[in-house]
Amino acid sequence: MELNSTNFDPAPFEAAIKNADYVTMDCEFSGLSLSQKDQRHGFDSTEDIYLKMKDLCSTFFAFQIGICAFNWDSENSKYLASPFNFYVFPSSKFKNERLTFQSSTLTFLTENNMQWDTVFQKGLHYWQRNRKSELVDKVNNYFDSNDTESRRHYWNRLGGKSDEDREEIIQHVKEFLDKPTKAKESLEVRPNRNRACWMAAVRDVKNLCWKRGDSKVRSAKDKTITITKYPPSEESQAKSQSIKDTDSNKSDSSGPDEGMPAKNITQEMEELKLDPDEETKKEINDTIKSEYGFTHIIDKLIEAKKPIIGHNMIFDIMFLYRQFIDDLPKSYDEFVKGWTNAFPVTYDTKLMSSFCGPMKKTWLKA
């Protein structure tokens, strides 16, 4: 299962991890070498090797993480695998990282069909889990600001195409609402772009419908926005005309209050409305959830405490630790302590095979 920012749902992963006997993982990196100085040699101590790798892992980054959960099927005497492929990319308003790529790595991954458009456009956000409080503070401070134009820009941060898509939706909804009707009608629209565009469109469509008072809005997890328009009664038309004539938008009779199917439309609209404070809280929580992104998966792995298996995975675990848990410690002993606190059981098949006498080649495809 491939997961990115457009279809991210941690529920299937949580279910797979819960039933797993062990978990395997592998990562793709933006590079692994800077110069001859970071090459290992026979006179390096464990601490020397760790410090060289620490510099590399702090310079490059992992952008694709493959995780597979295995559980034993006793009835059929075989393991069942649940593979997940995650793309991550640090595109965030709350931090702006400098990224380094190694040309040979890019060439190799491109030749092997790496989906760069998915990495850059749909990569999941992430945050170090030990610094989540910093993220919460940044988001709360941002929403405490009165800079509403800056907030609007945030929801369209991917540029003009997203903003054009949002404006097209609003225009389509306006045309639908302005068209006279004698019966209840519904319209479904769905932004073709990112979650930010969808959230901005939902907010703007709700504001538009609430001001009119003759329609309601529902938004679904699949990013579908459904607008239902009700036919006005003669009384509501007179009230609406009166409001326009007096240039007042604060009347209690801003929408039809009789002749509606099912129940009073004004009452229904009030039920749909969120208190401004509640709406802001929801927006804050959604923002934190989106920015935390892939780190939700790391949280679930740490909570599950399942054995982790990989091949030659020292780079994998150091990248995972640095990007999603905390900065790499100053010493190797501190790193081992931090990693084992999160993942108590880790098996490296390359290390294990190097102690097997008959097995002289320990690299993959050997």
Backbone hydrogen bonds in HBPLUS format (Angstrom, degrees):
<---DONOR---> <-ACCEPTOR-->    atom                        ^
c    i                          cat <-CA-CA->   ^        H-A-AA   ^      H-
h    n   atom  resd res      DA  || num        DHA   H-A  angle D-A-AA Bond
n    s   type  num  typ     dist DA aas  dist angle  dist       angle   num
A0085-ASN N   A0001-MET O   2.78 MM  84  6.02 162.7  1.81 152.2 152.7     1
A0003-LEU N   A0085-ASN O   2.82 MM  82  6.08 167.4  1.84 163.2 165.3     2
A0087-TYR N   A0003-LEU O   3.39 MM  84  6.84 153.2  2.47 164.8 170.0     3
A0007-ASN N   A0004-ASN O   3.27 MM   3  5.74 148.6  2.37 111.7 119.4     4
A0005-SER N   A0122-LYS O   2.70 MM 117  5.07 175.7  1.70 155.7 155.8     5
A0014-GLU N   A0010-PRO O   2.90 MM   4  6.12 160.0  1.94 160.0 166.5     6
A0015-ALA N   A0011-ALA O   3.03 MM   4  6.28 159.4  2.07 155.6 160.4     7
A0016-ALA N   A0012-PRO O   3.04 MM   4  6.24 155.4  2.10 144.0 150.5     8
A0017-ILE N   A0013-PHE O   2.89 MM   4  6.08 163.6  1.92 157.6 161.6     9
A0018-LYS N   A0014-GLU O   2.99 MM   4  6.06 155.3  2.05 144.8 151.7    10
A0020-ALA N   A0017-ILE O   3.16 MM   3  4.98 156.4  2.22 100.4 107.7    11
A0021-ASP N   A0070-PHE O   2.66 MM  49  5.87 167.9  1.67 154.2 157.0    12
A0022-TYR N   A0070-PHE O   3.38 MM  48  5.64 155.6  2.44 146.6 151.2    13
A0070-PHE N   A0022-TYR O   3.02 MM  48  5.64 174.3  2.02 170.9 169.4    14
A0023-VAL N   A0307-PRO O   2.88 MM 284  6.12 162.5  1.92 166.8 172.6    15
A0309-ILE N   A0023-VAL O   2.77 MM 286  6.10 152.3  1.85 154.8 162.2    16
A0024-THR N   A0068-CYS O   2.90 MM  44  5.21 164.3  1.93 151.4 155.6    17
A0068-CYS N   A0024-THR O   2.90 MM  44  5.21 162.6  1.93 144.8 148.6    18
A0025-MET N   A0309-ILE O   3.24 MM 284  6.71 140.9  2.40 158.4 165.9    19
A0026-ASP N   A0066-GLY O   2.94 MM  40  5.21 145.4  2.06 144.9 152.0    20
A0066-GLY N   A0026-ASP O   2.77 MM  40  5.21 174.7  1.78 174.4 172.9    21
A0028-GLU N   A0064-GLN O   2.91 MM  36  5.19 148.6  2.01 148.3 153.4    22
A0063-PHE N   A0028-GLU O   3.13 MM  35  6.23 147.5  2.24 155.5 165.3    23
A0030-SER N   A0061-PHE O   2.97 MM  31  5.68 140.9  2.13 147.5 159.0    24
A0102-GLN N   A0030-SER O   2.86 MM  72  6.19 156.8  1.92 168.6 161.3    25
A0038-ASP N   A0035-SER O   3.29 MM   3  5.94 153.5  2.37 112.3 117.8    26
A0039-GLN N   A0036-GLN O   3.09 MM   3  5.34 164.3  2.11 111.1 115.6    27
A0044-ASP N   A0041-HIS O   3.10 MM   3  5.76 168.6  2.12 123.6 126.8    28
A0049-ILE N   A0045-SER O   3.00 MM   4  6.33 164.0  2.03 157.4 160.5    29
A0050-TYR N   A0046-THR O   2.99 MM   4  6.19 160.0  2.03 147.5 153.3    30
A0051-LEU N   A0047-GLU O   3.02 MM   4  6.22 161.3  2.06 149.8 153.9    31
A0052-LYS N   A0048-ASP O   3.08 MM   4  6.35 154.5  2.15 149.2 155.9    32
A0053-MET N   A0049-ILE O   2.97 MM   4  6.21 163.7  1.99 153.3 157.9    33
A0054-LYS N   A0050-TYR O   2.74 MM   4  5.91 146.4  1.85 147.8 158.6    34
A0055-ASP N   A0051-LEU O   3.21 MM   4  6.40 153.4  2.28 140.9 145.3    35
A0056-LEU N   A0052-LYS O   3.27 MM   4  6.61 156.9  2.33 143.7 149.7    36
A0057-CYS N   A0053-MET O   2.86 MM   4  6.07 166.2  1.88 156.3 159.7    37
A0058-SER N   A0054-LYS O   3.02 MM   4  6.09 131.0  2.27 138.4 150.5    38
A0059-THR N   A0056-LEU O   3.03 MM   3  5.10 147.7  2.14 100.4 110.4    39
A0060-PHE N   A0056-LEU O   2.92 MM   4  6.09 174.2  1.92 169.5 167.5    40
A0088-VAL N   A0063-PHE O   2.89 MM  25  4.88 168.0  1.90 134.5 137.7    41
A0065-ILE N   A0086-PHE O   2.90 MM  21  5.16 159.4  1.94 146.5 153.4    42
A0086-PHE N   A0065-ILE O   2.89 MM  21  5.16 172.3  1.90 150.5 152.7    43
A0067-ILE N   A0084-PHE O   2.93 MM  17  5.27 163.8  1.95 153.9 159.1    44
A0084-PHE N   A0067-ILE O   2.73 MM  17  5.27 143.1  1.87 152.4 165.1    45
A0069-ALA N   A0082-SER O   3.10 MM  13  5.09 164.9  2.13 129.3 128.2    46
A0082-SER N   A0069-ALA O   2.83 MM  13  5.09 145.7  1.95 146.4 156.9    47
A0071-ASN N   A0080-LEU O   3.05 MM   9  5.42 156.5  2.11 146.2 153.4    48
A0080-LEU N   A0071-ASN O   2.83 MM   9  5.42 168.7  1.84 154.1 157.0    49
A0073-ASP N   A0078-LYS O   2.72 MM   5  5.33 164.0  1.74 156.0 161.4    50
A0077-SER N   A0073-ASP O   2.74 MM   4  5.60 113.7  2.18 142.4 161.8    51
A0078-LYS N   A0073-ASP O   3.22 MM   5  5.33 154.3  2.29 134.2 140.4    52
A0124-LEU N   A0087-TYR O   2.77 MM  37  6.09 174.2  1.78 135.5 133.5    53
A0089-PHE N   A0124-LEU O   2.91 MM  35  5.70 162.7  1.94 138.4 141.1    54
A0091-SER N   A0089-PHE O   2.85 MM   2  5.79 139.9  2.02 104.1  94.2    55
A0105-THR N   A0102-GLN O   3.01 MM   3  5.33 122.3  2.35 106.0 120.7    56
A0106-LEU N   A0102-GLN O   3.05 MM   4  6.40 158.5  2.09 157.2 163.8    57
A0107-THR N   A0103-SER O   2.95 MM   4  6.21 160.4  1.99 152.4 157.7    58
A0108-PHE N   A0104-SER O   2.99 MM   4  6.15 165.0  2.02 145.1 149.1    59
A0109-LEU N   A0105-THR O   2.95 MM   4  6.14 169.5  1.96 155.3 157.9    60
A0110-THR N   A0106-LEU O   2.89 MM   4  5.95 155.7  1.95 147.1 154.3    61
A0111-GLU N   A0107-THR O   2.97 MM   4  6.14 159.2  2.02 150.5 155.9    62
A0112-ASN N   A0108-PHE O   3.17 MM   4  6.42 128.7  2.44 135.0 148.4    63
A0112-ASN N   A0109-LEU O   3.11 MM   3  4.97 132.1  2.35  90.8 104.3    64
A0114-MET N   A0109-LEU O   2.92 MM   5  5.35 147.6  2.03 142.6 146.5    65
A0113-ASN N   A0110-THR O   3.04 MM   3  5.12 146.3  2.16 115.7 112.4    66
A0116-TRP N   A0114-MET O   3.16 MM   2  5.81 124.0  2.49 106.3  91.1    67
A0118-THR N   A0115-GLN O   3.11 MM   3  5.47 126.5  2.41 104.3 117.0    68
A0119-VAL N   A0115-GLN O   3.17 MM   4  6.56 154.2  2.24 147.5 155.1    69
A0120-PHE N   A0116-TRP O   2.98 MM   4  6.19 171.7  1.99 161.4 160.5    70
A0121-GLN N   A0117-ASP O   2.93 MM   4  5.69 155.0  2.00 139.5 147.4    71
A0122-LYS N   A0118-THR O   2.91 MM   4  4.93 144.3  2.04 123.0 133.1    72
A0294-PHE N   A0125-HIS O   2.87 MM 169  6.28 153.8  1.94 170.3 161.8    73
A0131-ARG N   A0128-GLN O   2.92 MM   3  5.34 157.2  1.97 113.3 120.5    74
A0129-ARG N   A0324-PHE O   2.92 MM 195  5.95 166.5  1.93 122.3 123.7    75
A0132-LYS N   A0129-ARG O   3.36 MM   3  5.18 157.5  2.41 108.6 105.8    76
A0130-ASN N   A0325-ILE O   3.09 MM 195  5.78 160.7  2.12 149.7 154.2    77
A0134-GLU N   A0131-ARG O   2.98 MM   3  5.41 134.0  2.19 108.2 120.0    78
A0135-LEU N   A0132-LYS O   3.02 MM   3  5.07 115.1  2.45  96.7 112.3    79
A0136-VAL N   A0132-LYS O   2.98 MM   4  6.35 161.8  2.01 157.0 161.3    80
A0137-ASP N   A0133-SER O   2.98 MM   4  6.17 158.0  2.03 144.1 149.9    81
A0138-LYS N   A0134-GLU O   2.92 MM   4  6.13 159.9  1.96 149.7 155.2    82
A0139-VAL N   A0135-LEU O   2.94 MM   4  6.17 164.4  1.96 157.7 161.3    83
A0140-ASN N   A0136-VAL O   2.97 MM   4  6.11 166.4  1.99 150.2 154.4    84
A0141-ASN N   A0137-ASP O   2.89 MM   4  5.99 161.5  1.93 149.8 155.3    85
A0142-TYR N   A0138-LYS O   2.95 MM   4  6.07 147.2  2.06 140.1 149.4    86
A0143-PHE N   A0139-VAL O   3.00 MM   4  6.32 156.8  2.06 151.9 156.9    87
A0144-ASP N   A0140-ASN O   2.92 MM   4  6.09 132.6  2.14 140.9 154.3    88
A0145-SER N   A0142-TYR O   3.21 MM   3  5.39 145.7  2.33  98.1 107.9    89
A0148-THR N   A0146-ASN O   2.82 MM   2  5.60 126.8  2.10 112.9  96.4    90
A0151-ARG N   A0147-ASP O   3.12 MM   4  6.50 151.4  2.21 146.1 154.5    91
A0152-ARG N   A0148-THR O   2.90 MM   4  6.16 152.6  1.98 145.5 152.7    92
A0153-HIS N   A0149-GLU O   3.00 MM   4  6.22 152.7  2.07 142.4 149.7    93
A0154-TYR N   A0150-SER O   2.97 MM   4  6.26 142.1  2.12 140.7 151.2    94
A0155-TRP N   A0151-ARG O   3.33 MM   4  6.71 155.5  2.40 149.4 152.5    95
A0156-ASN N   A0153-HIS O   3.02 MM   3  5.12 144.0  2.15 100.0 111.2    96
A0157-ARG N   A0154-TYR O   3.11 MM   3  4.86 145.2  2.23 119.3 113.1    97
A0159-GLY N   A0156-ASN O   3.12 MM   3  6.09 161.2  2.15 130.2 131.5    98
A0164-GLU N   A0160-GLY O   2.82 MM   4  6.04 153.6  1.89 153.7 161.1    99
A0165-ASP N   A0161-LYS O   3.00 MM   4  6.22 156.0  2.06 145.9 152.1   100
A0166-ARG N   A0162-SER O   2.97 MM   4  6.25 158.1  2.02 149.0 154.7   101
A0167-GLU N   A0163-ASP O   2.96 MM   4  6.19 159.8  2.00 148.1 153.4   102
A0168-GLU N   A0164-GLU O   2.93 MM   4  6.13 152.5  2.00 147.6 155.0   103
A0169-ILE N   A0165-ASP O   3.13 MM   4  6.39 153.5  2.20 145.5 152.0   104
A0170-ILE N   A0166-ARG O   3.05 MM   4  6.38 162.4  2.09 151.8 156.0   105
A0171-GLN N   A0167-GLU O   2.94 MM   4  6.13 161.0  1.97 148.8 153.8   106
A0172-HIS N   A0168-GLU O   2.96 MM   4  6.12 155.1  2.02 144.6 151.5   107
A0173-VAL N   A0169-ILE O   2.91 MM   4  6.18 155.9  1.97 152.6 159.2   108
A0174-LYS N   A0170-ILE O   2.91 MM   4  6.16 157.0  1.97 149.2 155.6   109
A0175-GLU N   A0171-GLN O   3.05 MM   4  6.30 161.0  2.09 149.1 153.3   110
A0176-PHE N   A0172-HIS O   3.10 MM   4  6.32 152.1  2.18 141.2 149.0   111
A0177-LEU N   A0173-VAL O   2.90 MM   4  6.16 159.2  1.94 154.8 160.0   112
A0178-ASP N   A0174-LYS O   2.90 MM   4  6.04 152.3  1.98 150.6 158.1   113
A0185-GLU N   A0229-LYS O   2.97 MM  44  5.30 158.9  2.02 150.2 157.0   114
A0229-LYS N   A0185-GLU O   2.75 MM  44  5.30 164.0  1.78 161.6 166.8   115
A0187-LEU N   A0227-ILE O   2.80 MM  40  5.15 147.9  1.90 145.1 155.8   116
A0227-ILE N   A0187-LEU O   2.79 MM  40  5.15 166.2  1.81 156.4 160.1   117
A0189-VAL N   A0225-ILE O   2.92 MM  36  5.27 161.7  1.96 149.2 154.9   118
A0225-ILE N   A0189-VAL O   2.77 MM  36  5.27 172.7  1.78 169.8 170.8   119
A0198-TRP N   A0194-ASN O   3.12 MM   4  6.48 157.4  2.18 147.6 154.3   120
A0199-MET N   A0195-ARG O   2.88 MM   4  6.12 164.6  1.90 156.2 159.0   121
A0200-ALA N   A0196-ALA O   3.06 MM   4  6.24 158.9  2.10 146.5 152.3   122
A0201-ALA N   A0197-CYS O   2.92 MM   4  6.10 156.6  1.97 148.0 154.9   123
A0202-VAL N   A0198-TRP O   2.87 MM   4  6.12 160.0  1.92 154.3 159.4   124
A0203-ARG N   A0199-MET O   3.05 MM   4  6.22 165.2  2.07 146.8 150.6   125
A0204-ASP N   A0200-ALA O   2.99 MM   4  6.19 165.0  2.02 150.5 154.5   126
A0205-VAL N   A0201-ALA O   2.87 MM   4  5.95 160.7  1.91 151.7 157.2   127
A0206-LYS N   A0202-VAL O   2.98 MM   4  6.08 161.1  2.01 149.3 154.5   128
A0207-ASN N   A0203-ARG O   3.03 MM   4  6.25 161.8  2.06 147.4 152.4   129
A0208-LEU N   A0204-ASP O   2.99 MM   4  6.16 155.5  2.06 143.0 149.9   130
A0209-CYS N   A0205-VAL O   2.95 MM   4  6.18 161.8  1.98 152.2 156.4   131
A0210-TRP N   A0206-LYS O   2.85 MM   4  5.96 162.9  1.88 155.5 160.4   132
A0211-LYS N   A0207-ASN O   3.16 MM   4  6.22 153.4  2.24 142.7 148.6   133
A0213-GLY N   A0209-CYS O   3.00 MM   4  6.25 163.0  2.03 155.0 159.3   134
A0230-TYR N   A0214-ASP O   3.06 MM  16  5.79 173.7  2.06 171.1 169.9   135
A0216-LYS N   A0228-THR O   2.97 MM  12  5.39 150.2  2.06 145.3 154.8   136
A0228-THR N   A0216-LYS O   3.00 MM  12  5.39 162.4  2.03 150.1 155.9   137
A0218-ARG N   A0226-THR O   2.89 MM   8  5.13 152.0  1.97 146.7 155.2   138
A0226-THR N   A0218-ARG O   2.78 MM   8  5.13 167.1  1.80 160.7 163.6   139
A0220-ALA N   A0224-THR O   2.96 MM   4  5.35 156.7  2.02 153.8 161.2   140
A0223-LYS N   A0220-ALA O   3.02 MM   3  5.46 145.3  2.14 119.0 120.7   141
A0237-GLN N   A0233-SER O   2.96 MM   4  6.23 149.5  2.05 148.9 157.6   142
A0238-ALA N   A0234-GLU O   3.04 MM   4  6.32 154.6  2.10 145.4 151.5   143
A0239-LYS N   A0235-GLU O   2.94 MM   4  6.25 155.3  2.00 147.1 154.2   144
A0240-SER N   A0236-SER O   2.83 MM   4  6.00 155.6  1.89 144.3 151.3   145
A0241-GLN N   A0237-GLN O   2.88 MM   4  6.12 156.9  1.93 148.5 154.4   146
A0242-SER N   A0238-ALA O   2.89 MM   4  6.08 153.2  1.97 143.9 151.7   147
A0243-ILE N   A0239-LYS O   2.95 MM   4  6.22 149.5  2.05 145.7 153.7   148
A0244-LYS N   A0240-SER O   3.08 MM   4  6.40 155.3  2.14 144.7 150.9   149
A0245-ASP N   A0241-GLN O   2.90 MM   4  6.15 159.9  1.94 151.1 156.6   150
A0246-THR N   A0242-SER O   3.06 MM   4  6.22 151.7  2.14 145.0 151.5   151
A0248-SER N   A0243-ILE O   3.08 MM   5  5.31 162.8  2.11 151.0 153.9   152
A0247-ASP N   A0244-LYS O   3.11 MM   3  4.95 154.5  2.18  98.5 106.1   153
A0263-LYS N   A0261-PRO O   2.73 MM   2  5.79 122.3  2.06 120.0 103.0   154
A0268-GLU N   A0264-ASN O   2.97 MM   4  6.24 154.7  2.04 147.7 155.7   155
A0269-MET N   A0265-ILE O   2.83 MM   4  6.02 154.7  1.89 148.8 155.0   156
A0270-GLU N   A0266-THR O   2.98 MM   4  6.23 154.0  2.05 146.0 153.0   157
A0271-GLU N   A0267-GLN O   3.06 MM   4  6.34 146.8  2.18 143.6 152.3   158
A0272-LEU N   A0268-GLU O   3.14 MM   4  6.45 141.5  2.30 139.9 149.9   159
A0272-LEU N   A0269-MET O   3.11 MM   3  5.06 123.0  2.45  92.5 106.9   160
A0273-LYS N   A0269-MET O   3.02 MM   4  6.26 139.0  2.20 145.0 155.9   161
A0278-GLU N   A0275-ASP O   2.85 MM   3  5.04 111.9  2.32 103.6 121.1   162
A0279-GLU N   A0275-ASP O   2.76 MM   4  6.02 157.7  1.81 163.3 171.2   163
A0280-THR N   A0276-PRO O   2.98 MM   4  6.16 154.7  2.04 145.0 151.5   164
A0281-LYS N   A0277-ASP O   2.94 MM   4  6.20 156.7  2.00 145.7 152.4   165
A0282-LYS N   A0278-GLU O   2.95 MM   4  6.20 156.9  2.01 147.2 153.1   166
A0283-GLU N   A0279-GLU O   2.97 MM   4  6.20 155.6  2.03 144.1 151.0   167
A0284-ILE N   A0280-THR O   2.83 MM   4  6.08 154.9  1.90 151.1 158.1   168
A0285-ASN N   A0281-LYS O   2.89 MM   4  6.14 165.2  1.92 152.6 156.1   169
A0286-ASP N   A0282-LYS O   2.88 MM   4  6.07 157.9  1.92 149.1 155.4   170
A0287-THR N   A0283-GLU O   2.95 MM   4  6.09 150.1  2.04 141.5 149.8   171
A0288-ILE N   A0284-ILE O   2.93 MM   4  6.21 162.7  1.96 154.8 159.0   172
A0289-LYS N   A0285-ASN O   2.97 MM   4  6.11 161.9  2.00 146.4 151.8   173
A0290-SER N   A0286-ASP O   2.95 MM   4  6.11 155.3  2.01 143.2 149.7   174
A0291-GLU N   A0287-THR O   2.87 MM   4  6.06 165.3  1.89 155.2 159.1   175
A0292-TYR N   A0288-ILE O   2.88 MM   4  5.93 154.6  1.94 149.6 156.4   176
A0293-GLY N   A0289-LYS O   3.14 MM   4  6.21 146.6  2.25 138.0 146.2   177
A0295-THR N   A0292-TYR O   3.02 MM   3  5.72 145.8  2.14 151.2 147.1   178
A0296-HIS N   A0293-GLY O   3.07 MM   3  6.03 167.2  2.08 126.6 130.1   179
A0297-ILE N   A0294-PHE O   2.81 MM   3  5.45 136.0  2.01 116.7 127.1   180
A0299-ASP N   A0295-THR O   2.92 MM   4  6.19 156.0  1.98 148.7 155.2   181
A0300-LYS N   A0296-HIS O   3.08 MM   4  6.41 154.2  2.15 145.3 151.2   182
A0301-LEU N   A0297-ILE O   3.01 MM   4  6.32 153.0  2.08 148.2 155.8   183
A0302-ILE N   A0298-ILE O   2.94 MM   4  6.18 161.0  1.98 154.2 158.8   184
A0303-GLU N   A0299-ASP O   2.93 MM   4  6.15 157.2  1.98 149.3 155.9   185
A0304-ALA N   A0300-LYS O   2.98 MM   4  6.08 148.8  2.08 141.7 149.7   186
A0305-LYS N   A0301-LEU O   3.18 MM   4  6.40 145.5  2.30 146.4 153.8   187
A0308-ILE N   A0345-VAL O   2.94 MM  37  6.28 164.0  1.96 147.5 151.5   188
A0347-TYR N   A0308-ILE O   2.75 MM  39  6.17 161.9  1.78 164.3 170.7   189
A0310-GLY N   A0347-TYR O   3.04 MM  37  6.49 150.7  2.13 161.7 170.9   190
A0349-THR N   A0310-GLY O   2.85 MM  39  6.21 158.8  1.89 160.6 162.4   191
A0317-ILE N   A0313-MET O   2.96 MM   4  6.19 168.3  1.97 160.9 161.1   192
A0318-MET N   A0314-ILE O   3.09 MM   4  6.17 149.3  2.18 140.9 149.5   193
A0319-PHE N   A0315-PHE O   2.90 MM   4  6.04 162.6  1.93 156.9 160.7   194
A0320-LEU N   A0316-ASP O   2.97 MM   4  6.14 164.9  1.99 149.4 154.2   195
A0321-TYR N   A0317-ILE O   2.95 MM   4  5.97 155.1  2.01 136.3 143.4   196
A0322-ARG N   A0318-MET O   2.99 MM   4  6.10 168.1  2.00 146.3 149.8   197
A0323-GLN N   A0319-PHE O   2.95 MM   4  6.04 164.8  1.97 156.4 160.0   198
A0324-PHE N   A0320-LEU O   3.01 MM   4  5.70 159.7  2.05 142.9 149.2   199
A0325-ILE N   A0321-TYR O   3.00 MM   4  4.88 147.4  2.11 128.6 133.9   200
A0326-ASP N   A0321-TYR O   2.89 MM   5  6.03 161.2  1.93 154.9 161.2   201
A0335-PHE N   A0331-SER O   3.11 MM   4  6.42 151.3  2.19 143.0 151.3   202
A0336-VAL N   A0332-TYR O   2.89 MM   4  6.21 164.1  1.92 158.3 161.5   203
A0337-LYS N   A0333-ASP O   3.06 MM   4  6.26 158.3  2.10 144.7 150.5   204
A0338-GLY N   A0334-GLU O   2.93 MM   4  6.17 159.6  1.97 147.7 153.2   205
A0339-TRP N   A0335-PHE O   2.81 MM   4  6.05 163.9  1.83 159.8 163.8   206
A0340-THR N   A0336-VAL O   2.94 MM   4  5.99 169.8  1.95 150.9 154.3   207
A0341-ASN N   A0337-LYS O   3.05 MM   4  6.11 138.7  2.23 138.9 149.1   208
A0342-ALA N   A0339-TRP O   3.01 MM   3  5.25 124.7  2.32 100.5 114.4   209
A0343-PHE N   A0339-TRP O   2.69 MM   4  5.90 169.8  1.70 160.4 164.1   210
A0352-MET N   A0348-ASP O   2.99 MM   4  6.28 160.3  2.03 153.4 159.7   211
A0353-SER N   A0349-THR O   2.92 MM   4  5.92 158.2  1.96 138.2 144.1   212
A0354-SER N   A0350-LYS O   3.04 MM   4  6.18 137.8  2.23 141.0 151.6   213
A0355-PHE N   A0352-MET O   3.24 MM   3  5.71 158.2  2.29 109.2 115.6   214
A0356-CYS N   A0353-SER O   3.01 MM   3  5.06 162.9  2.04 107.0 111.3   215
A0359-MET N   A0356-CYS O   3.08 MM   3  5.54 138.9  2.25 114.6 126.2   216
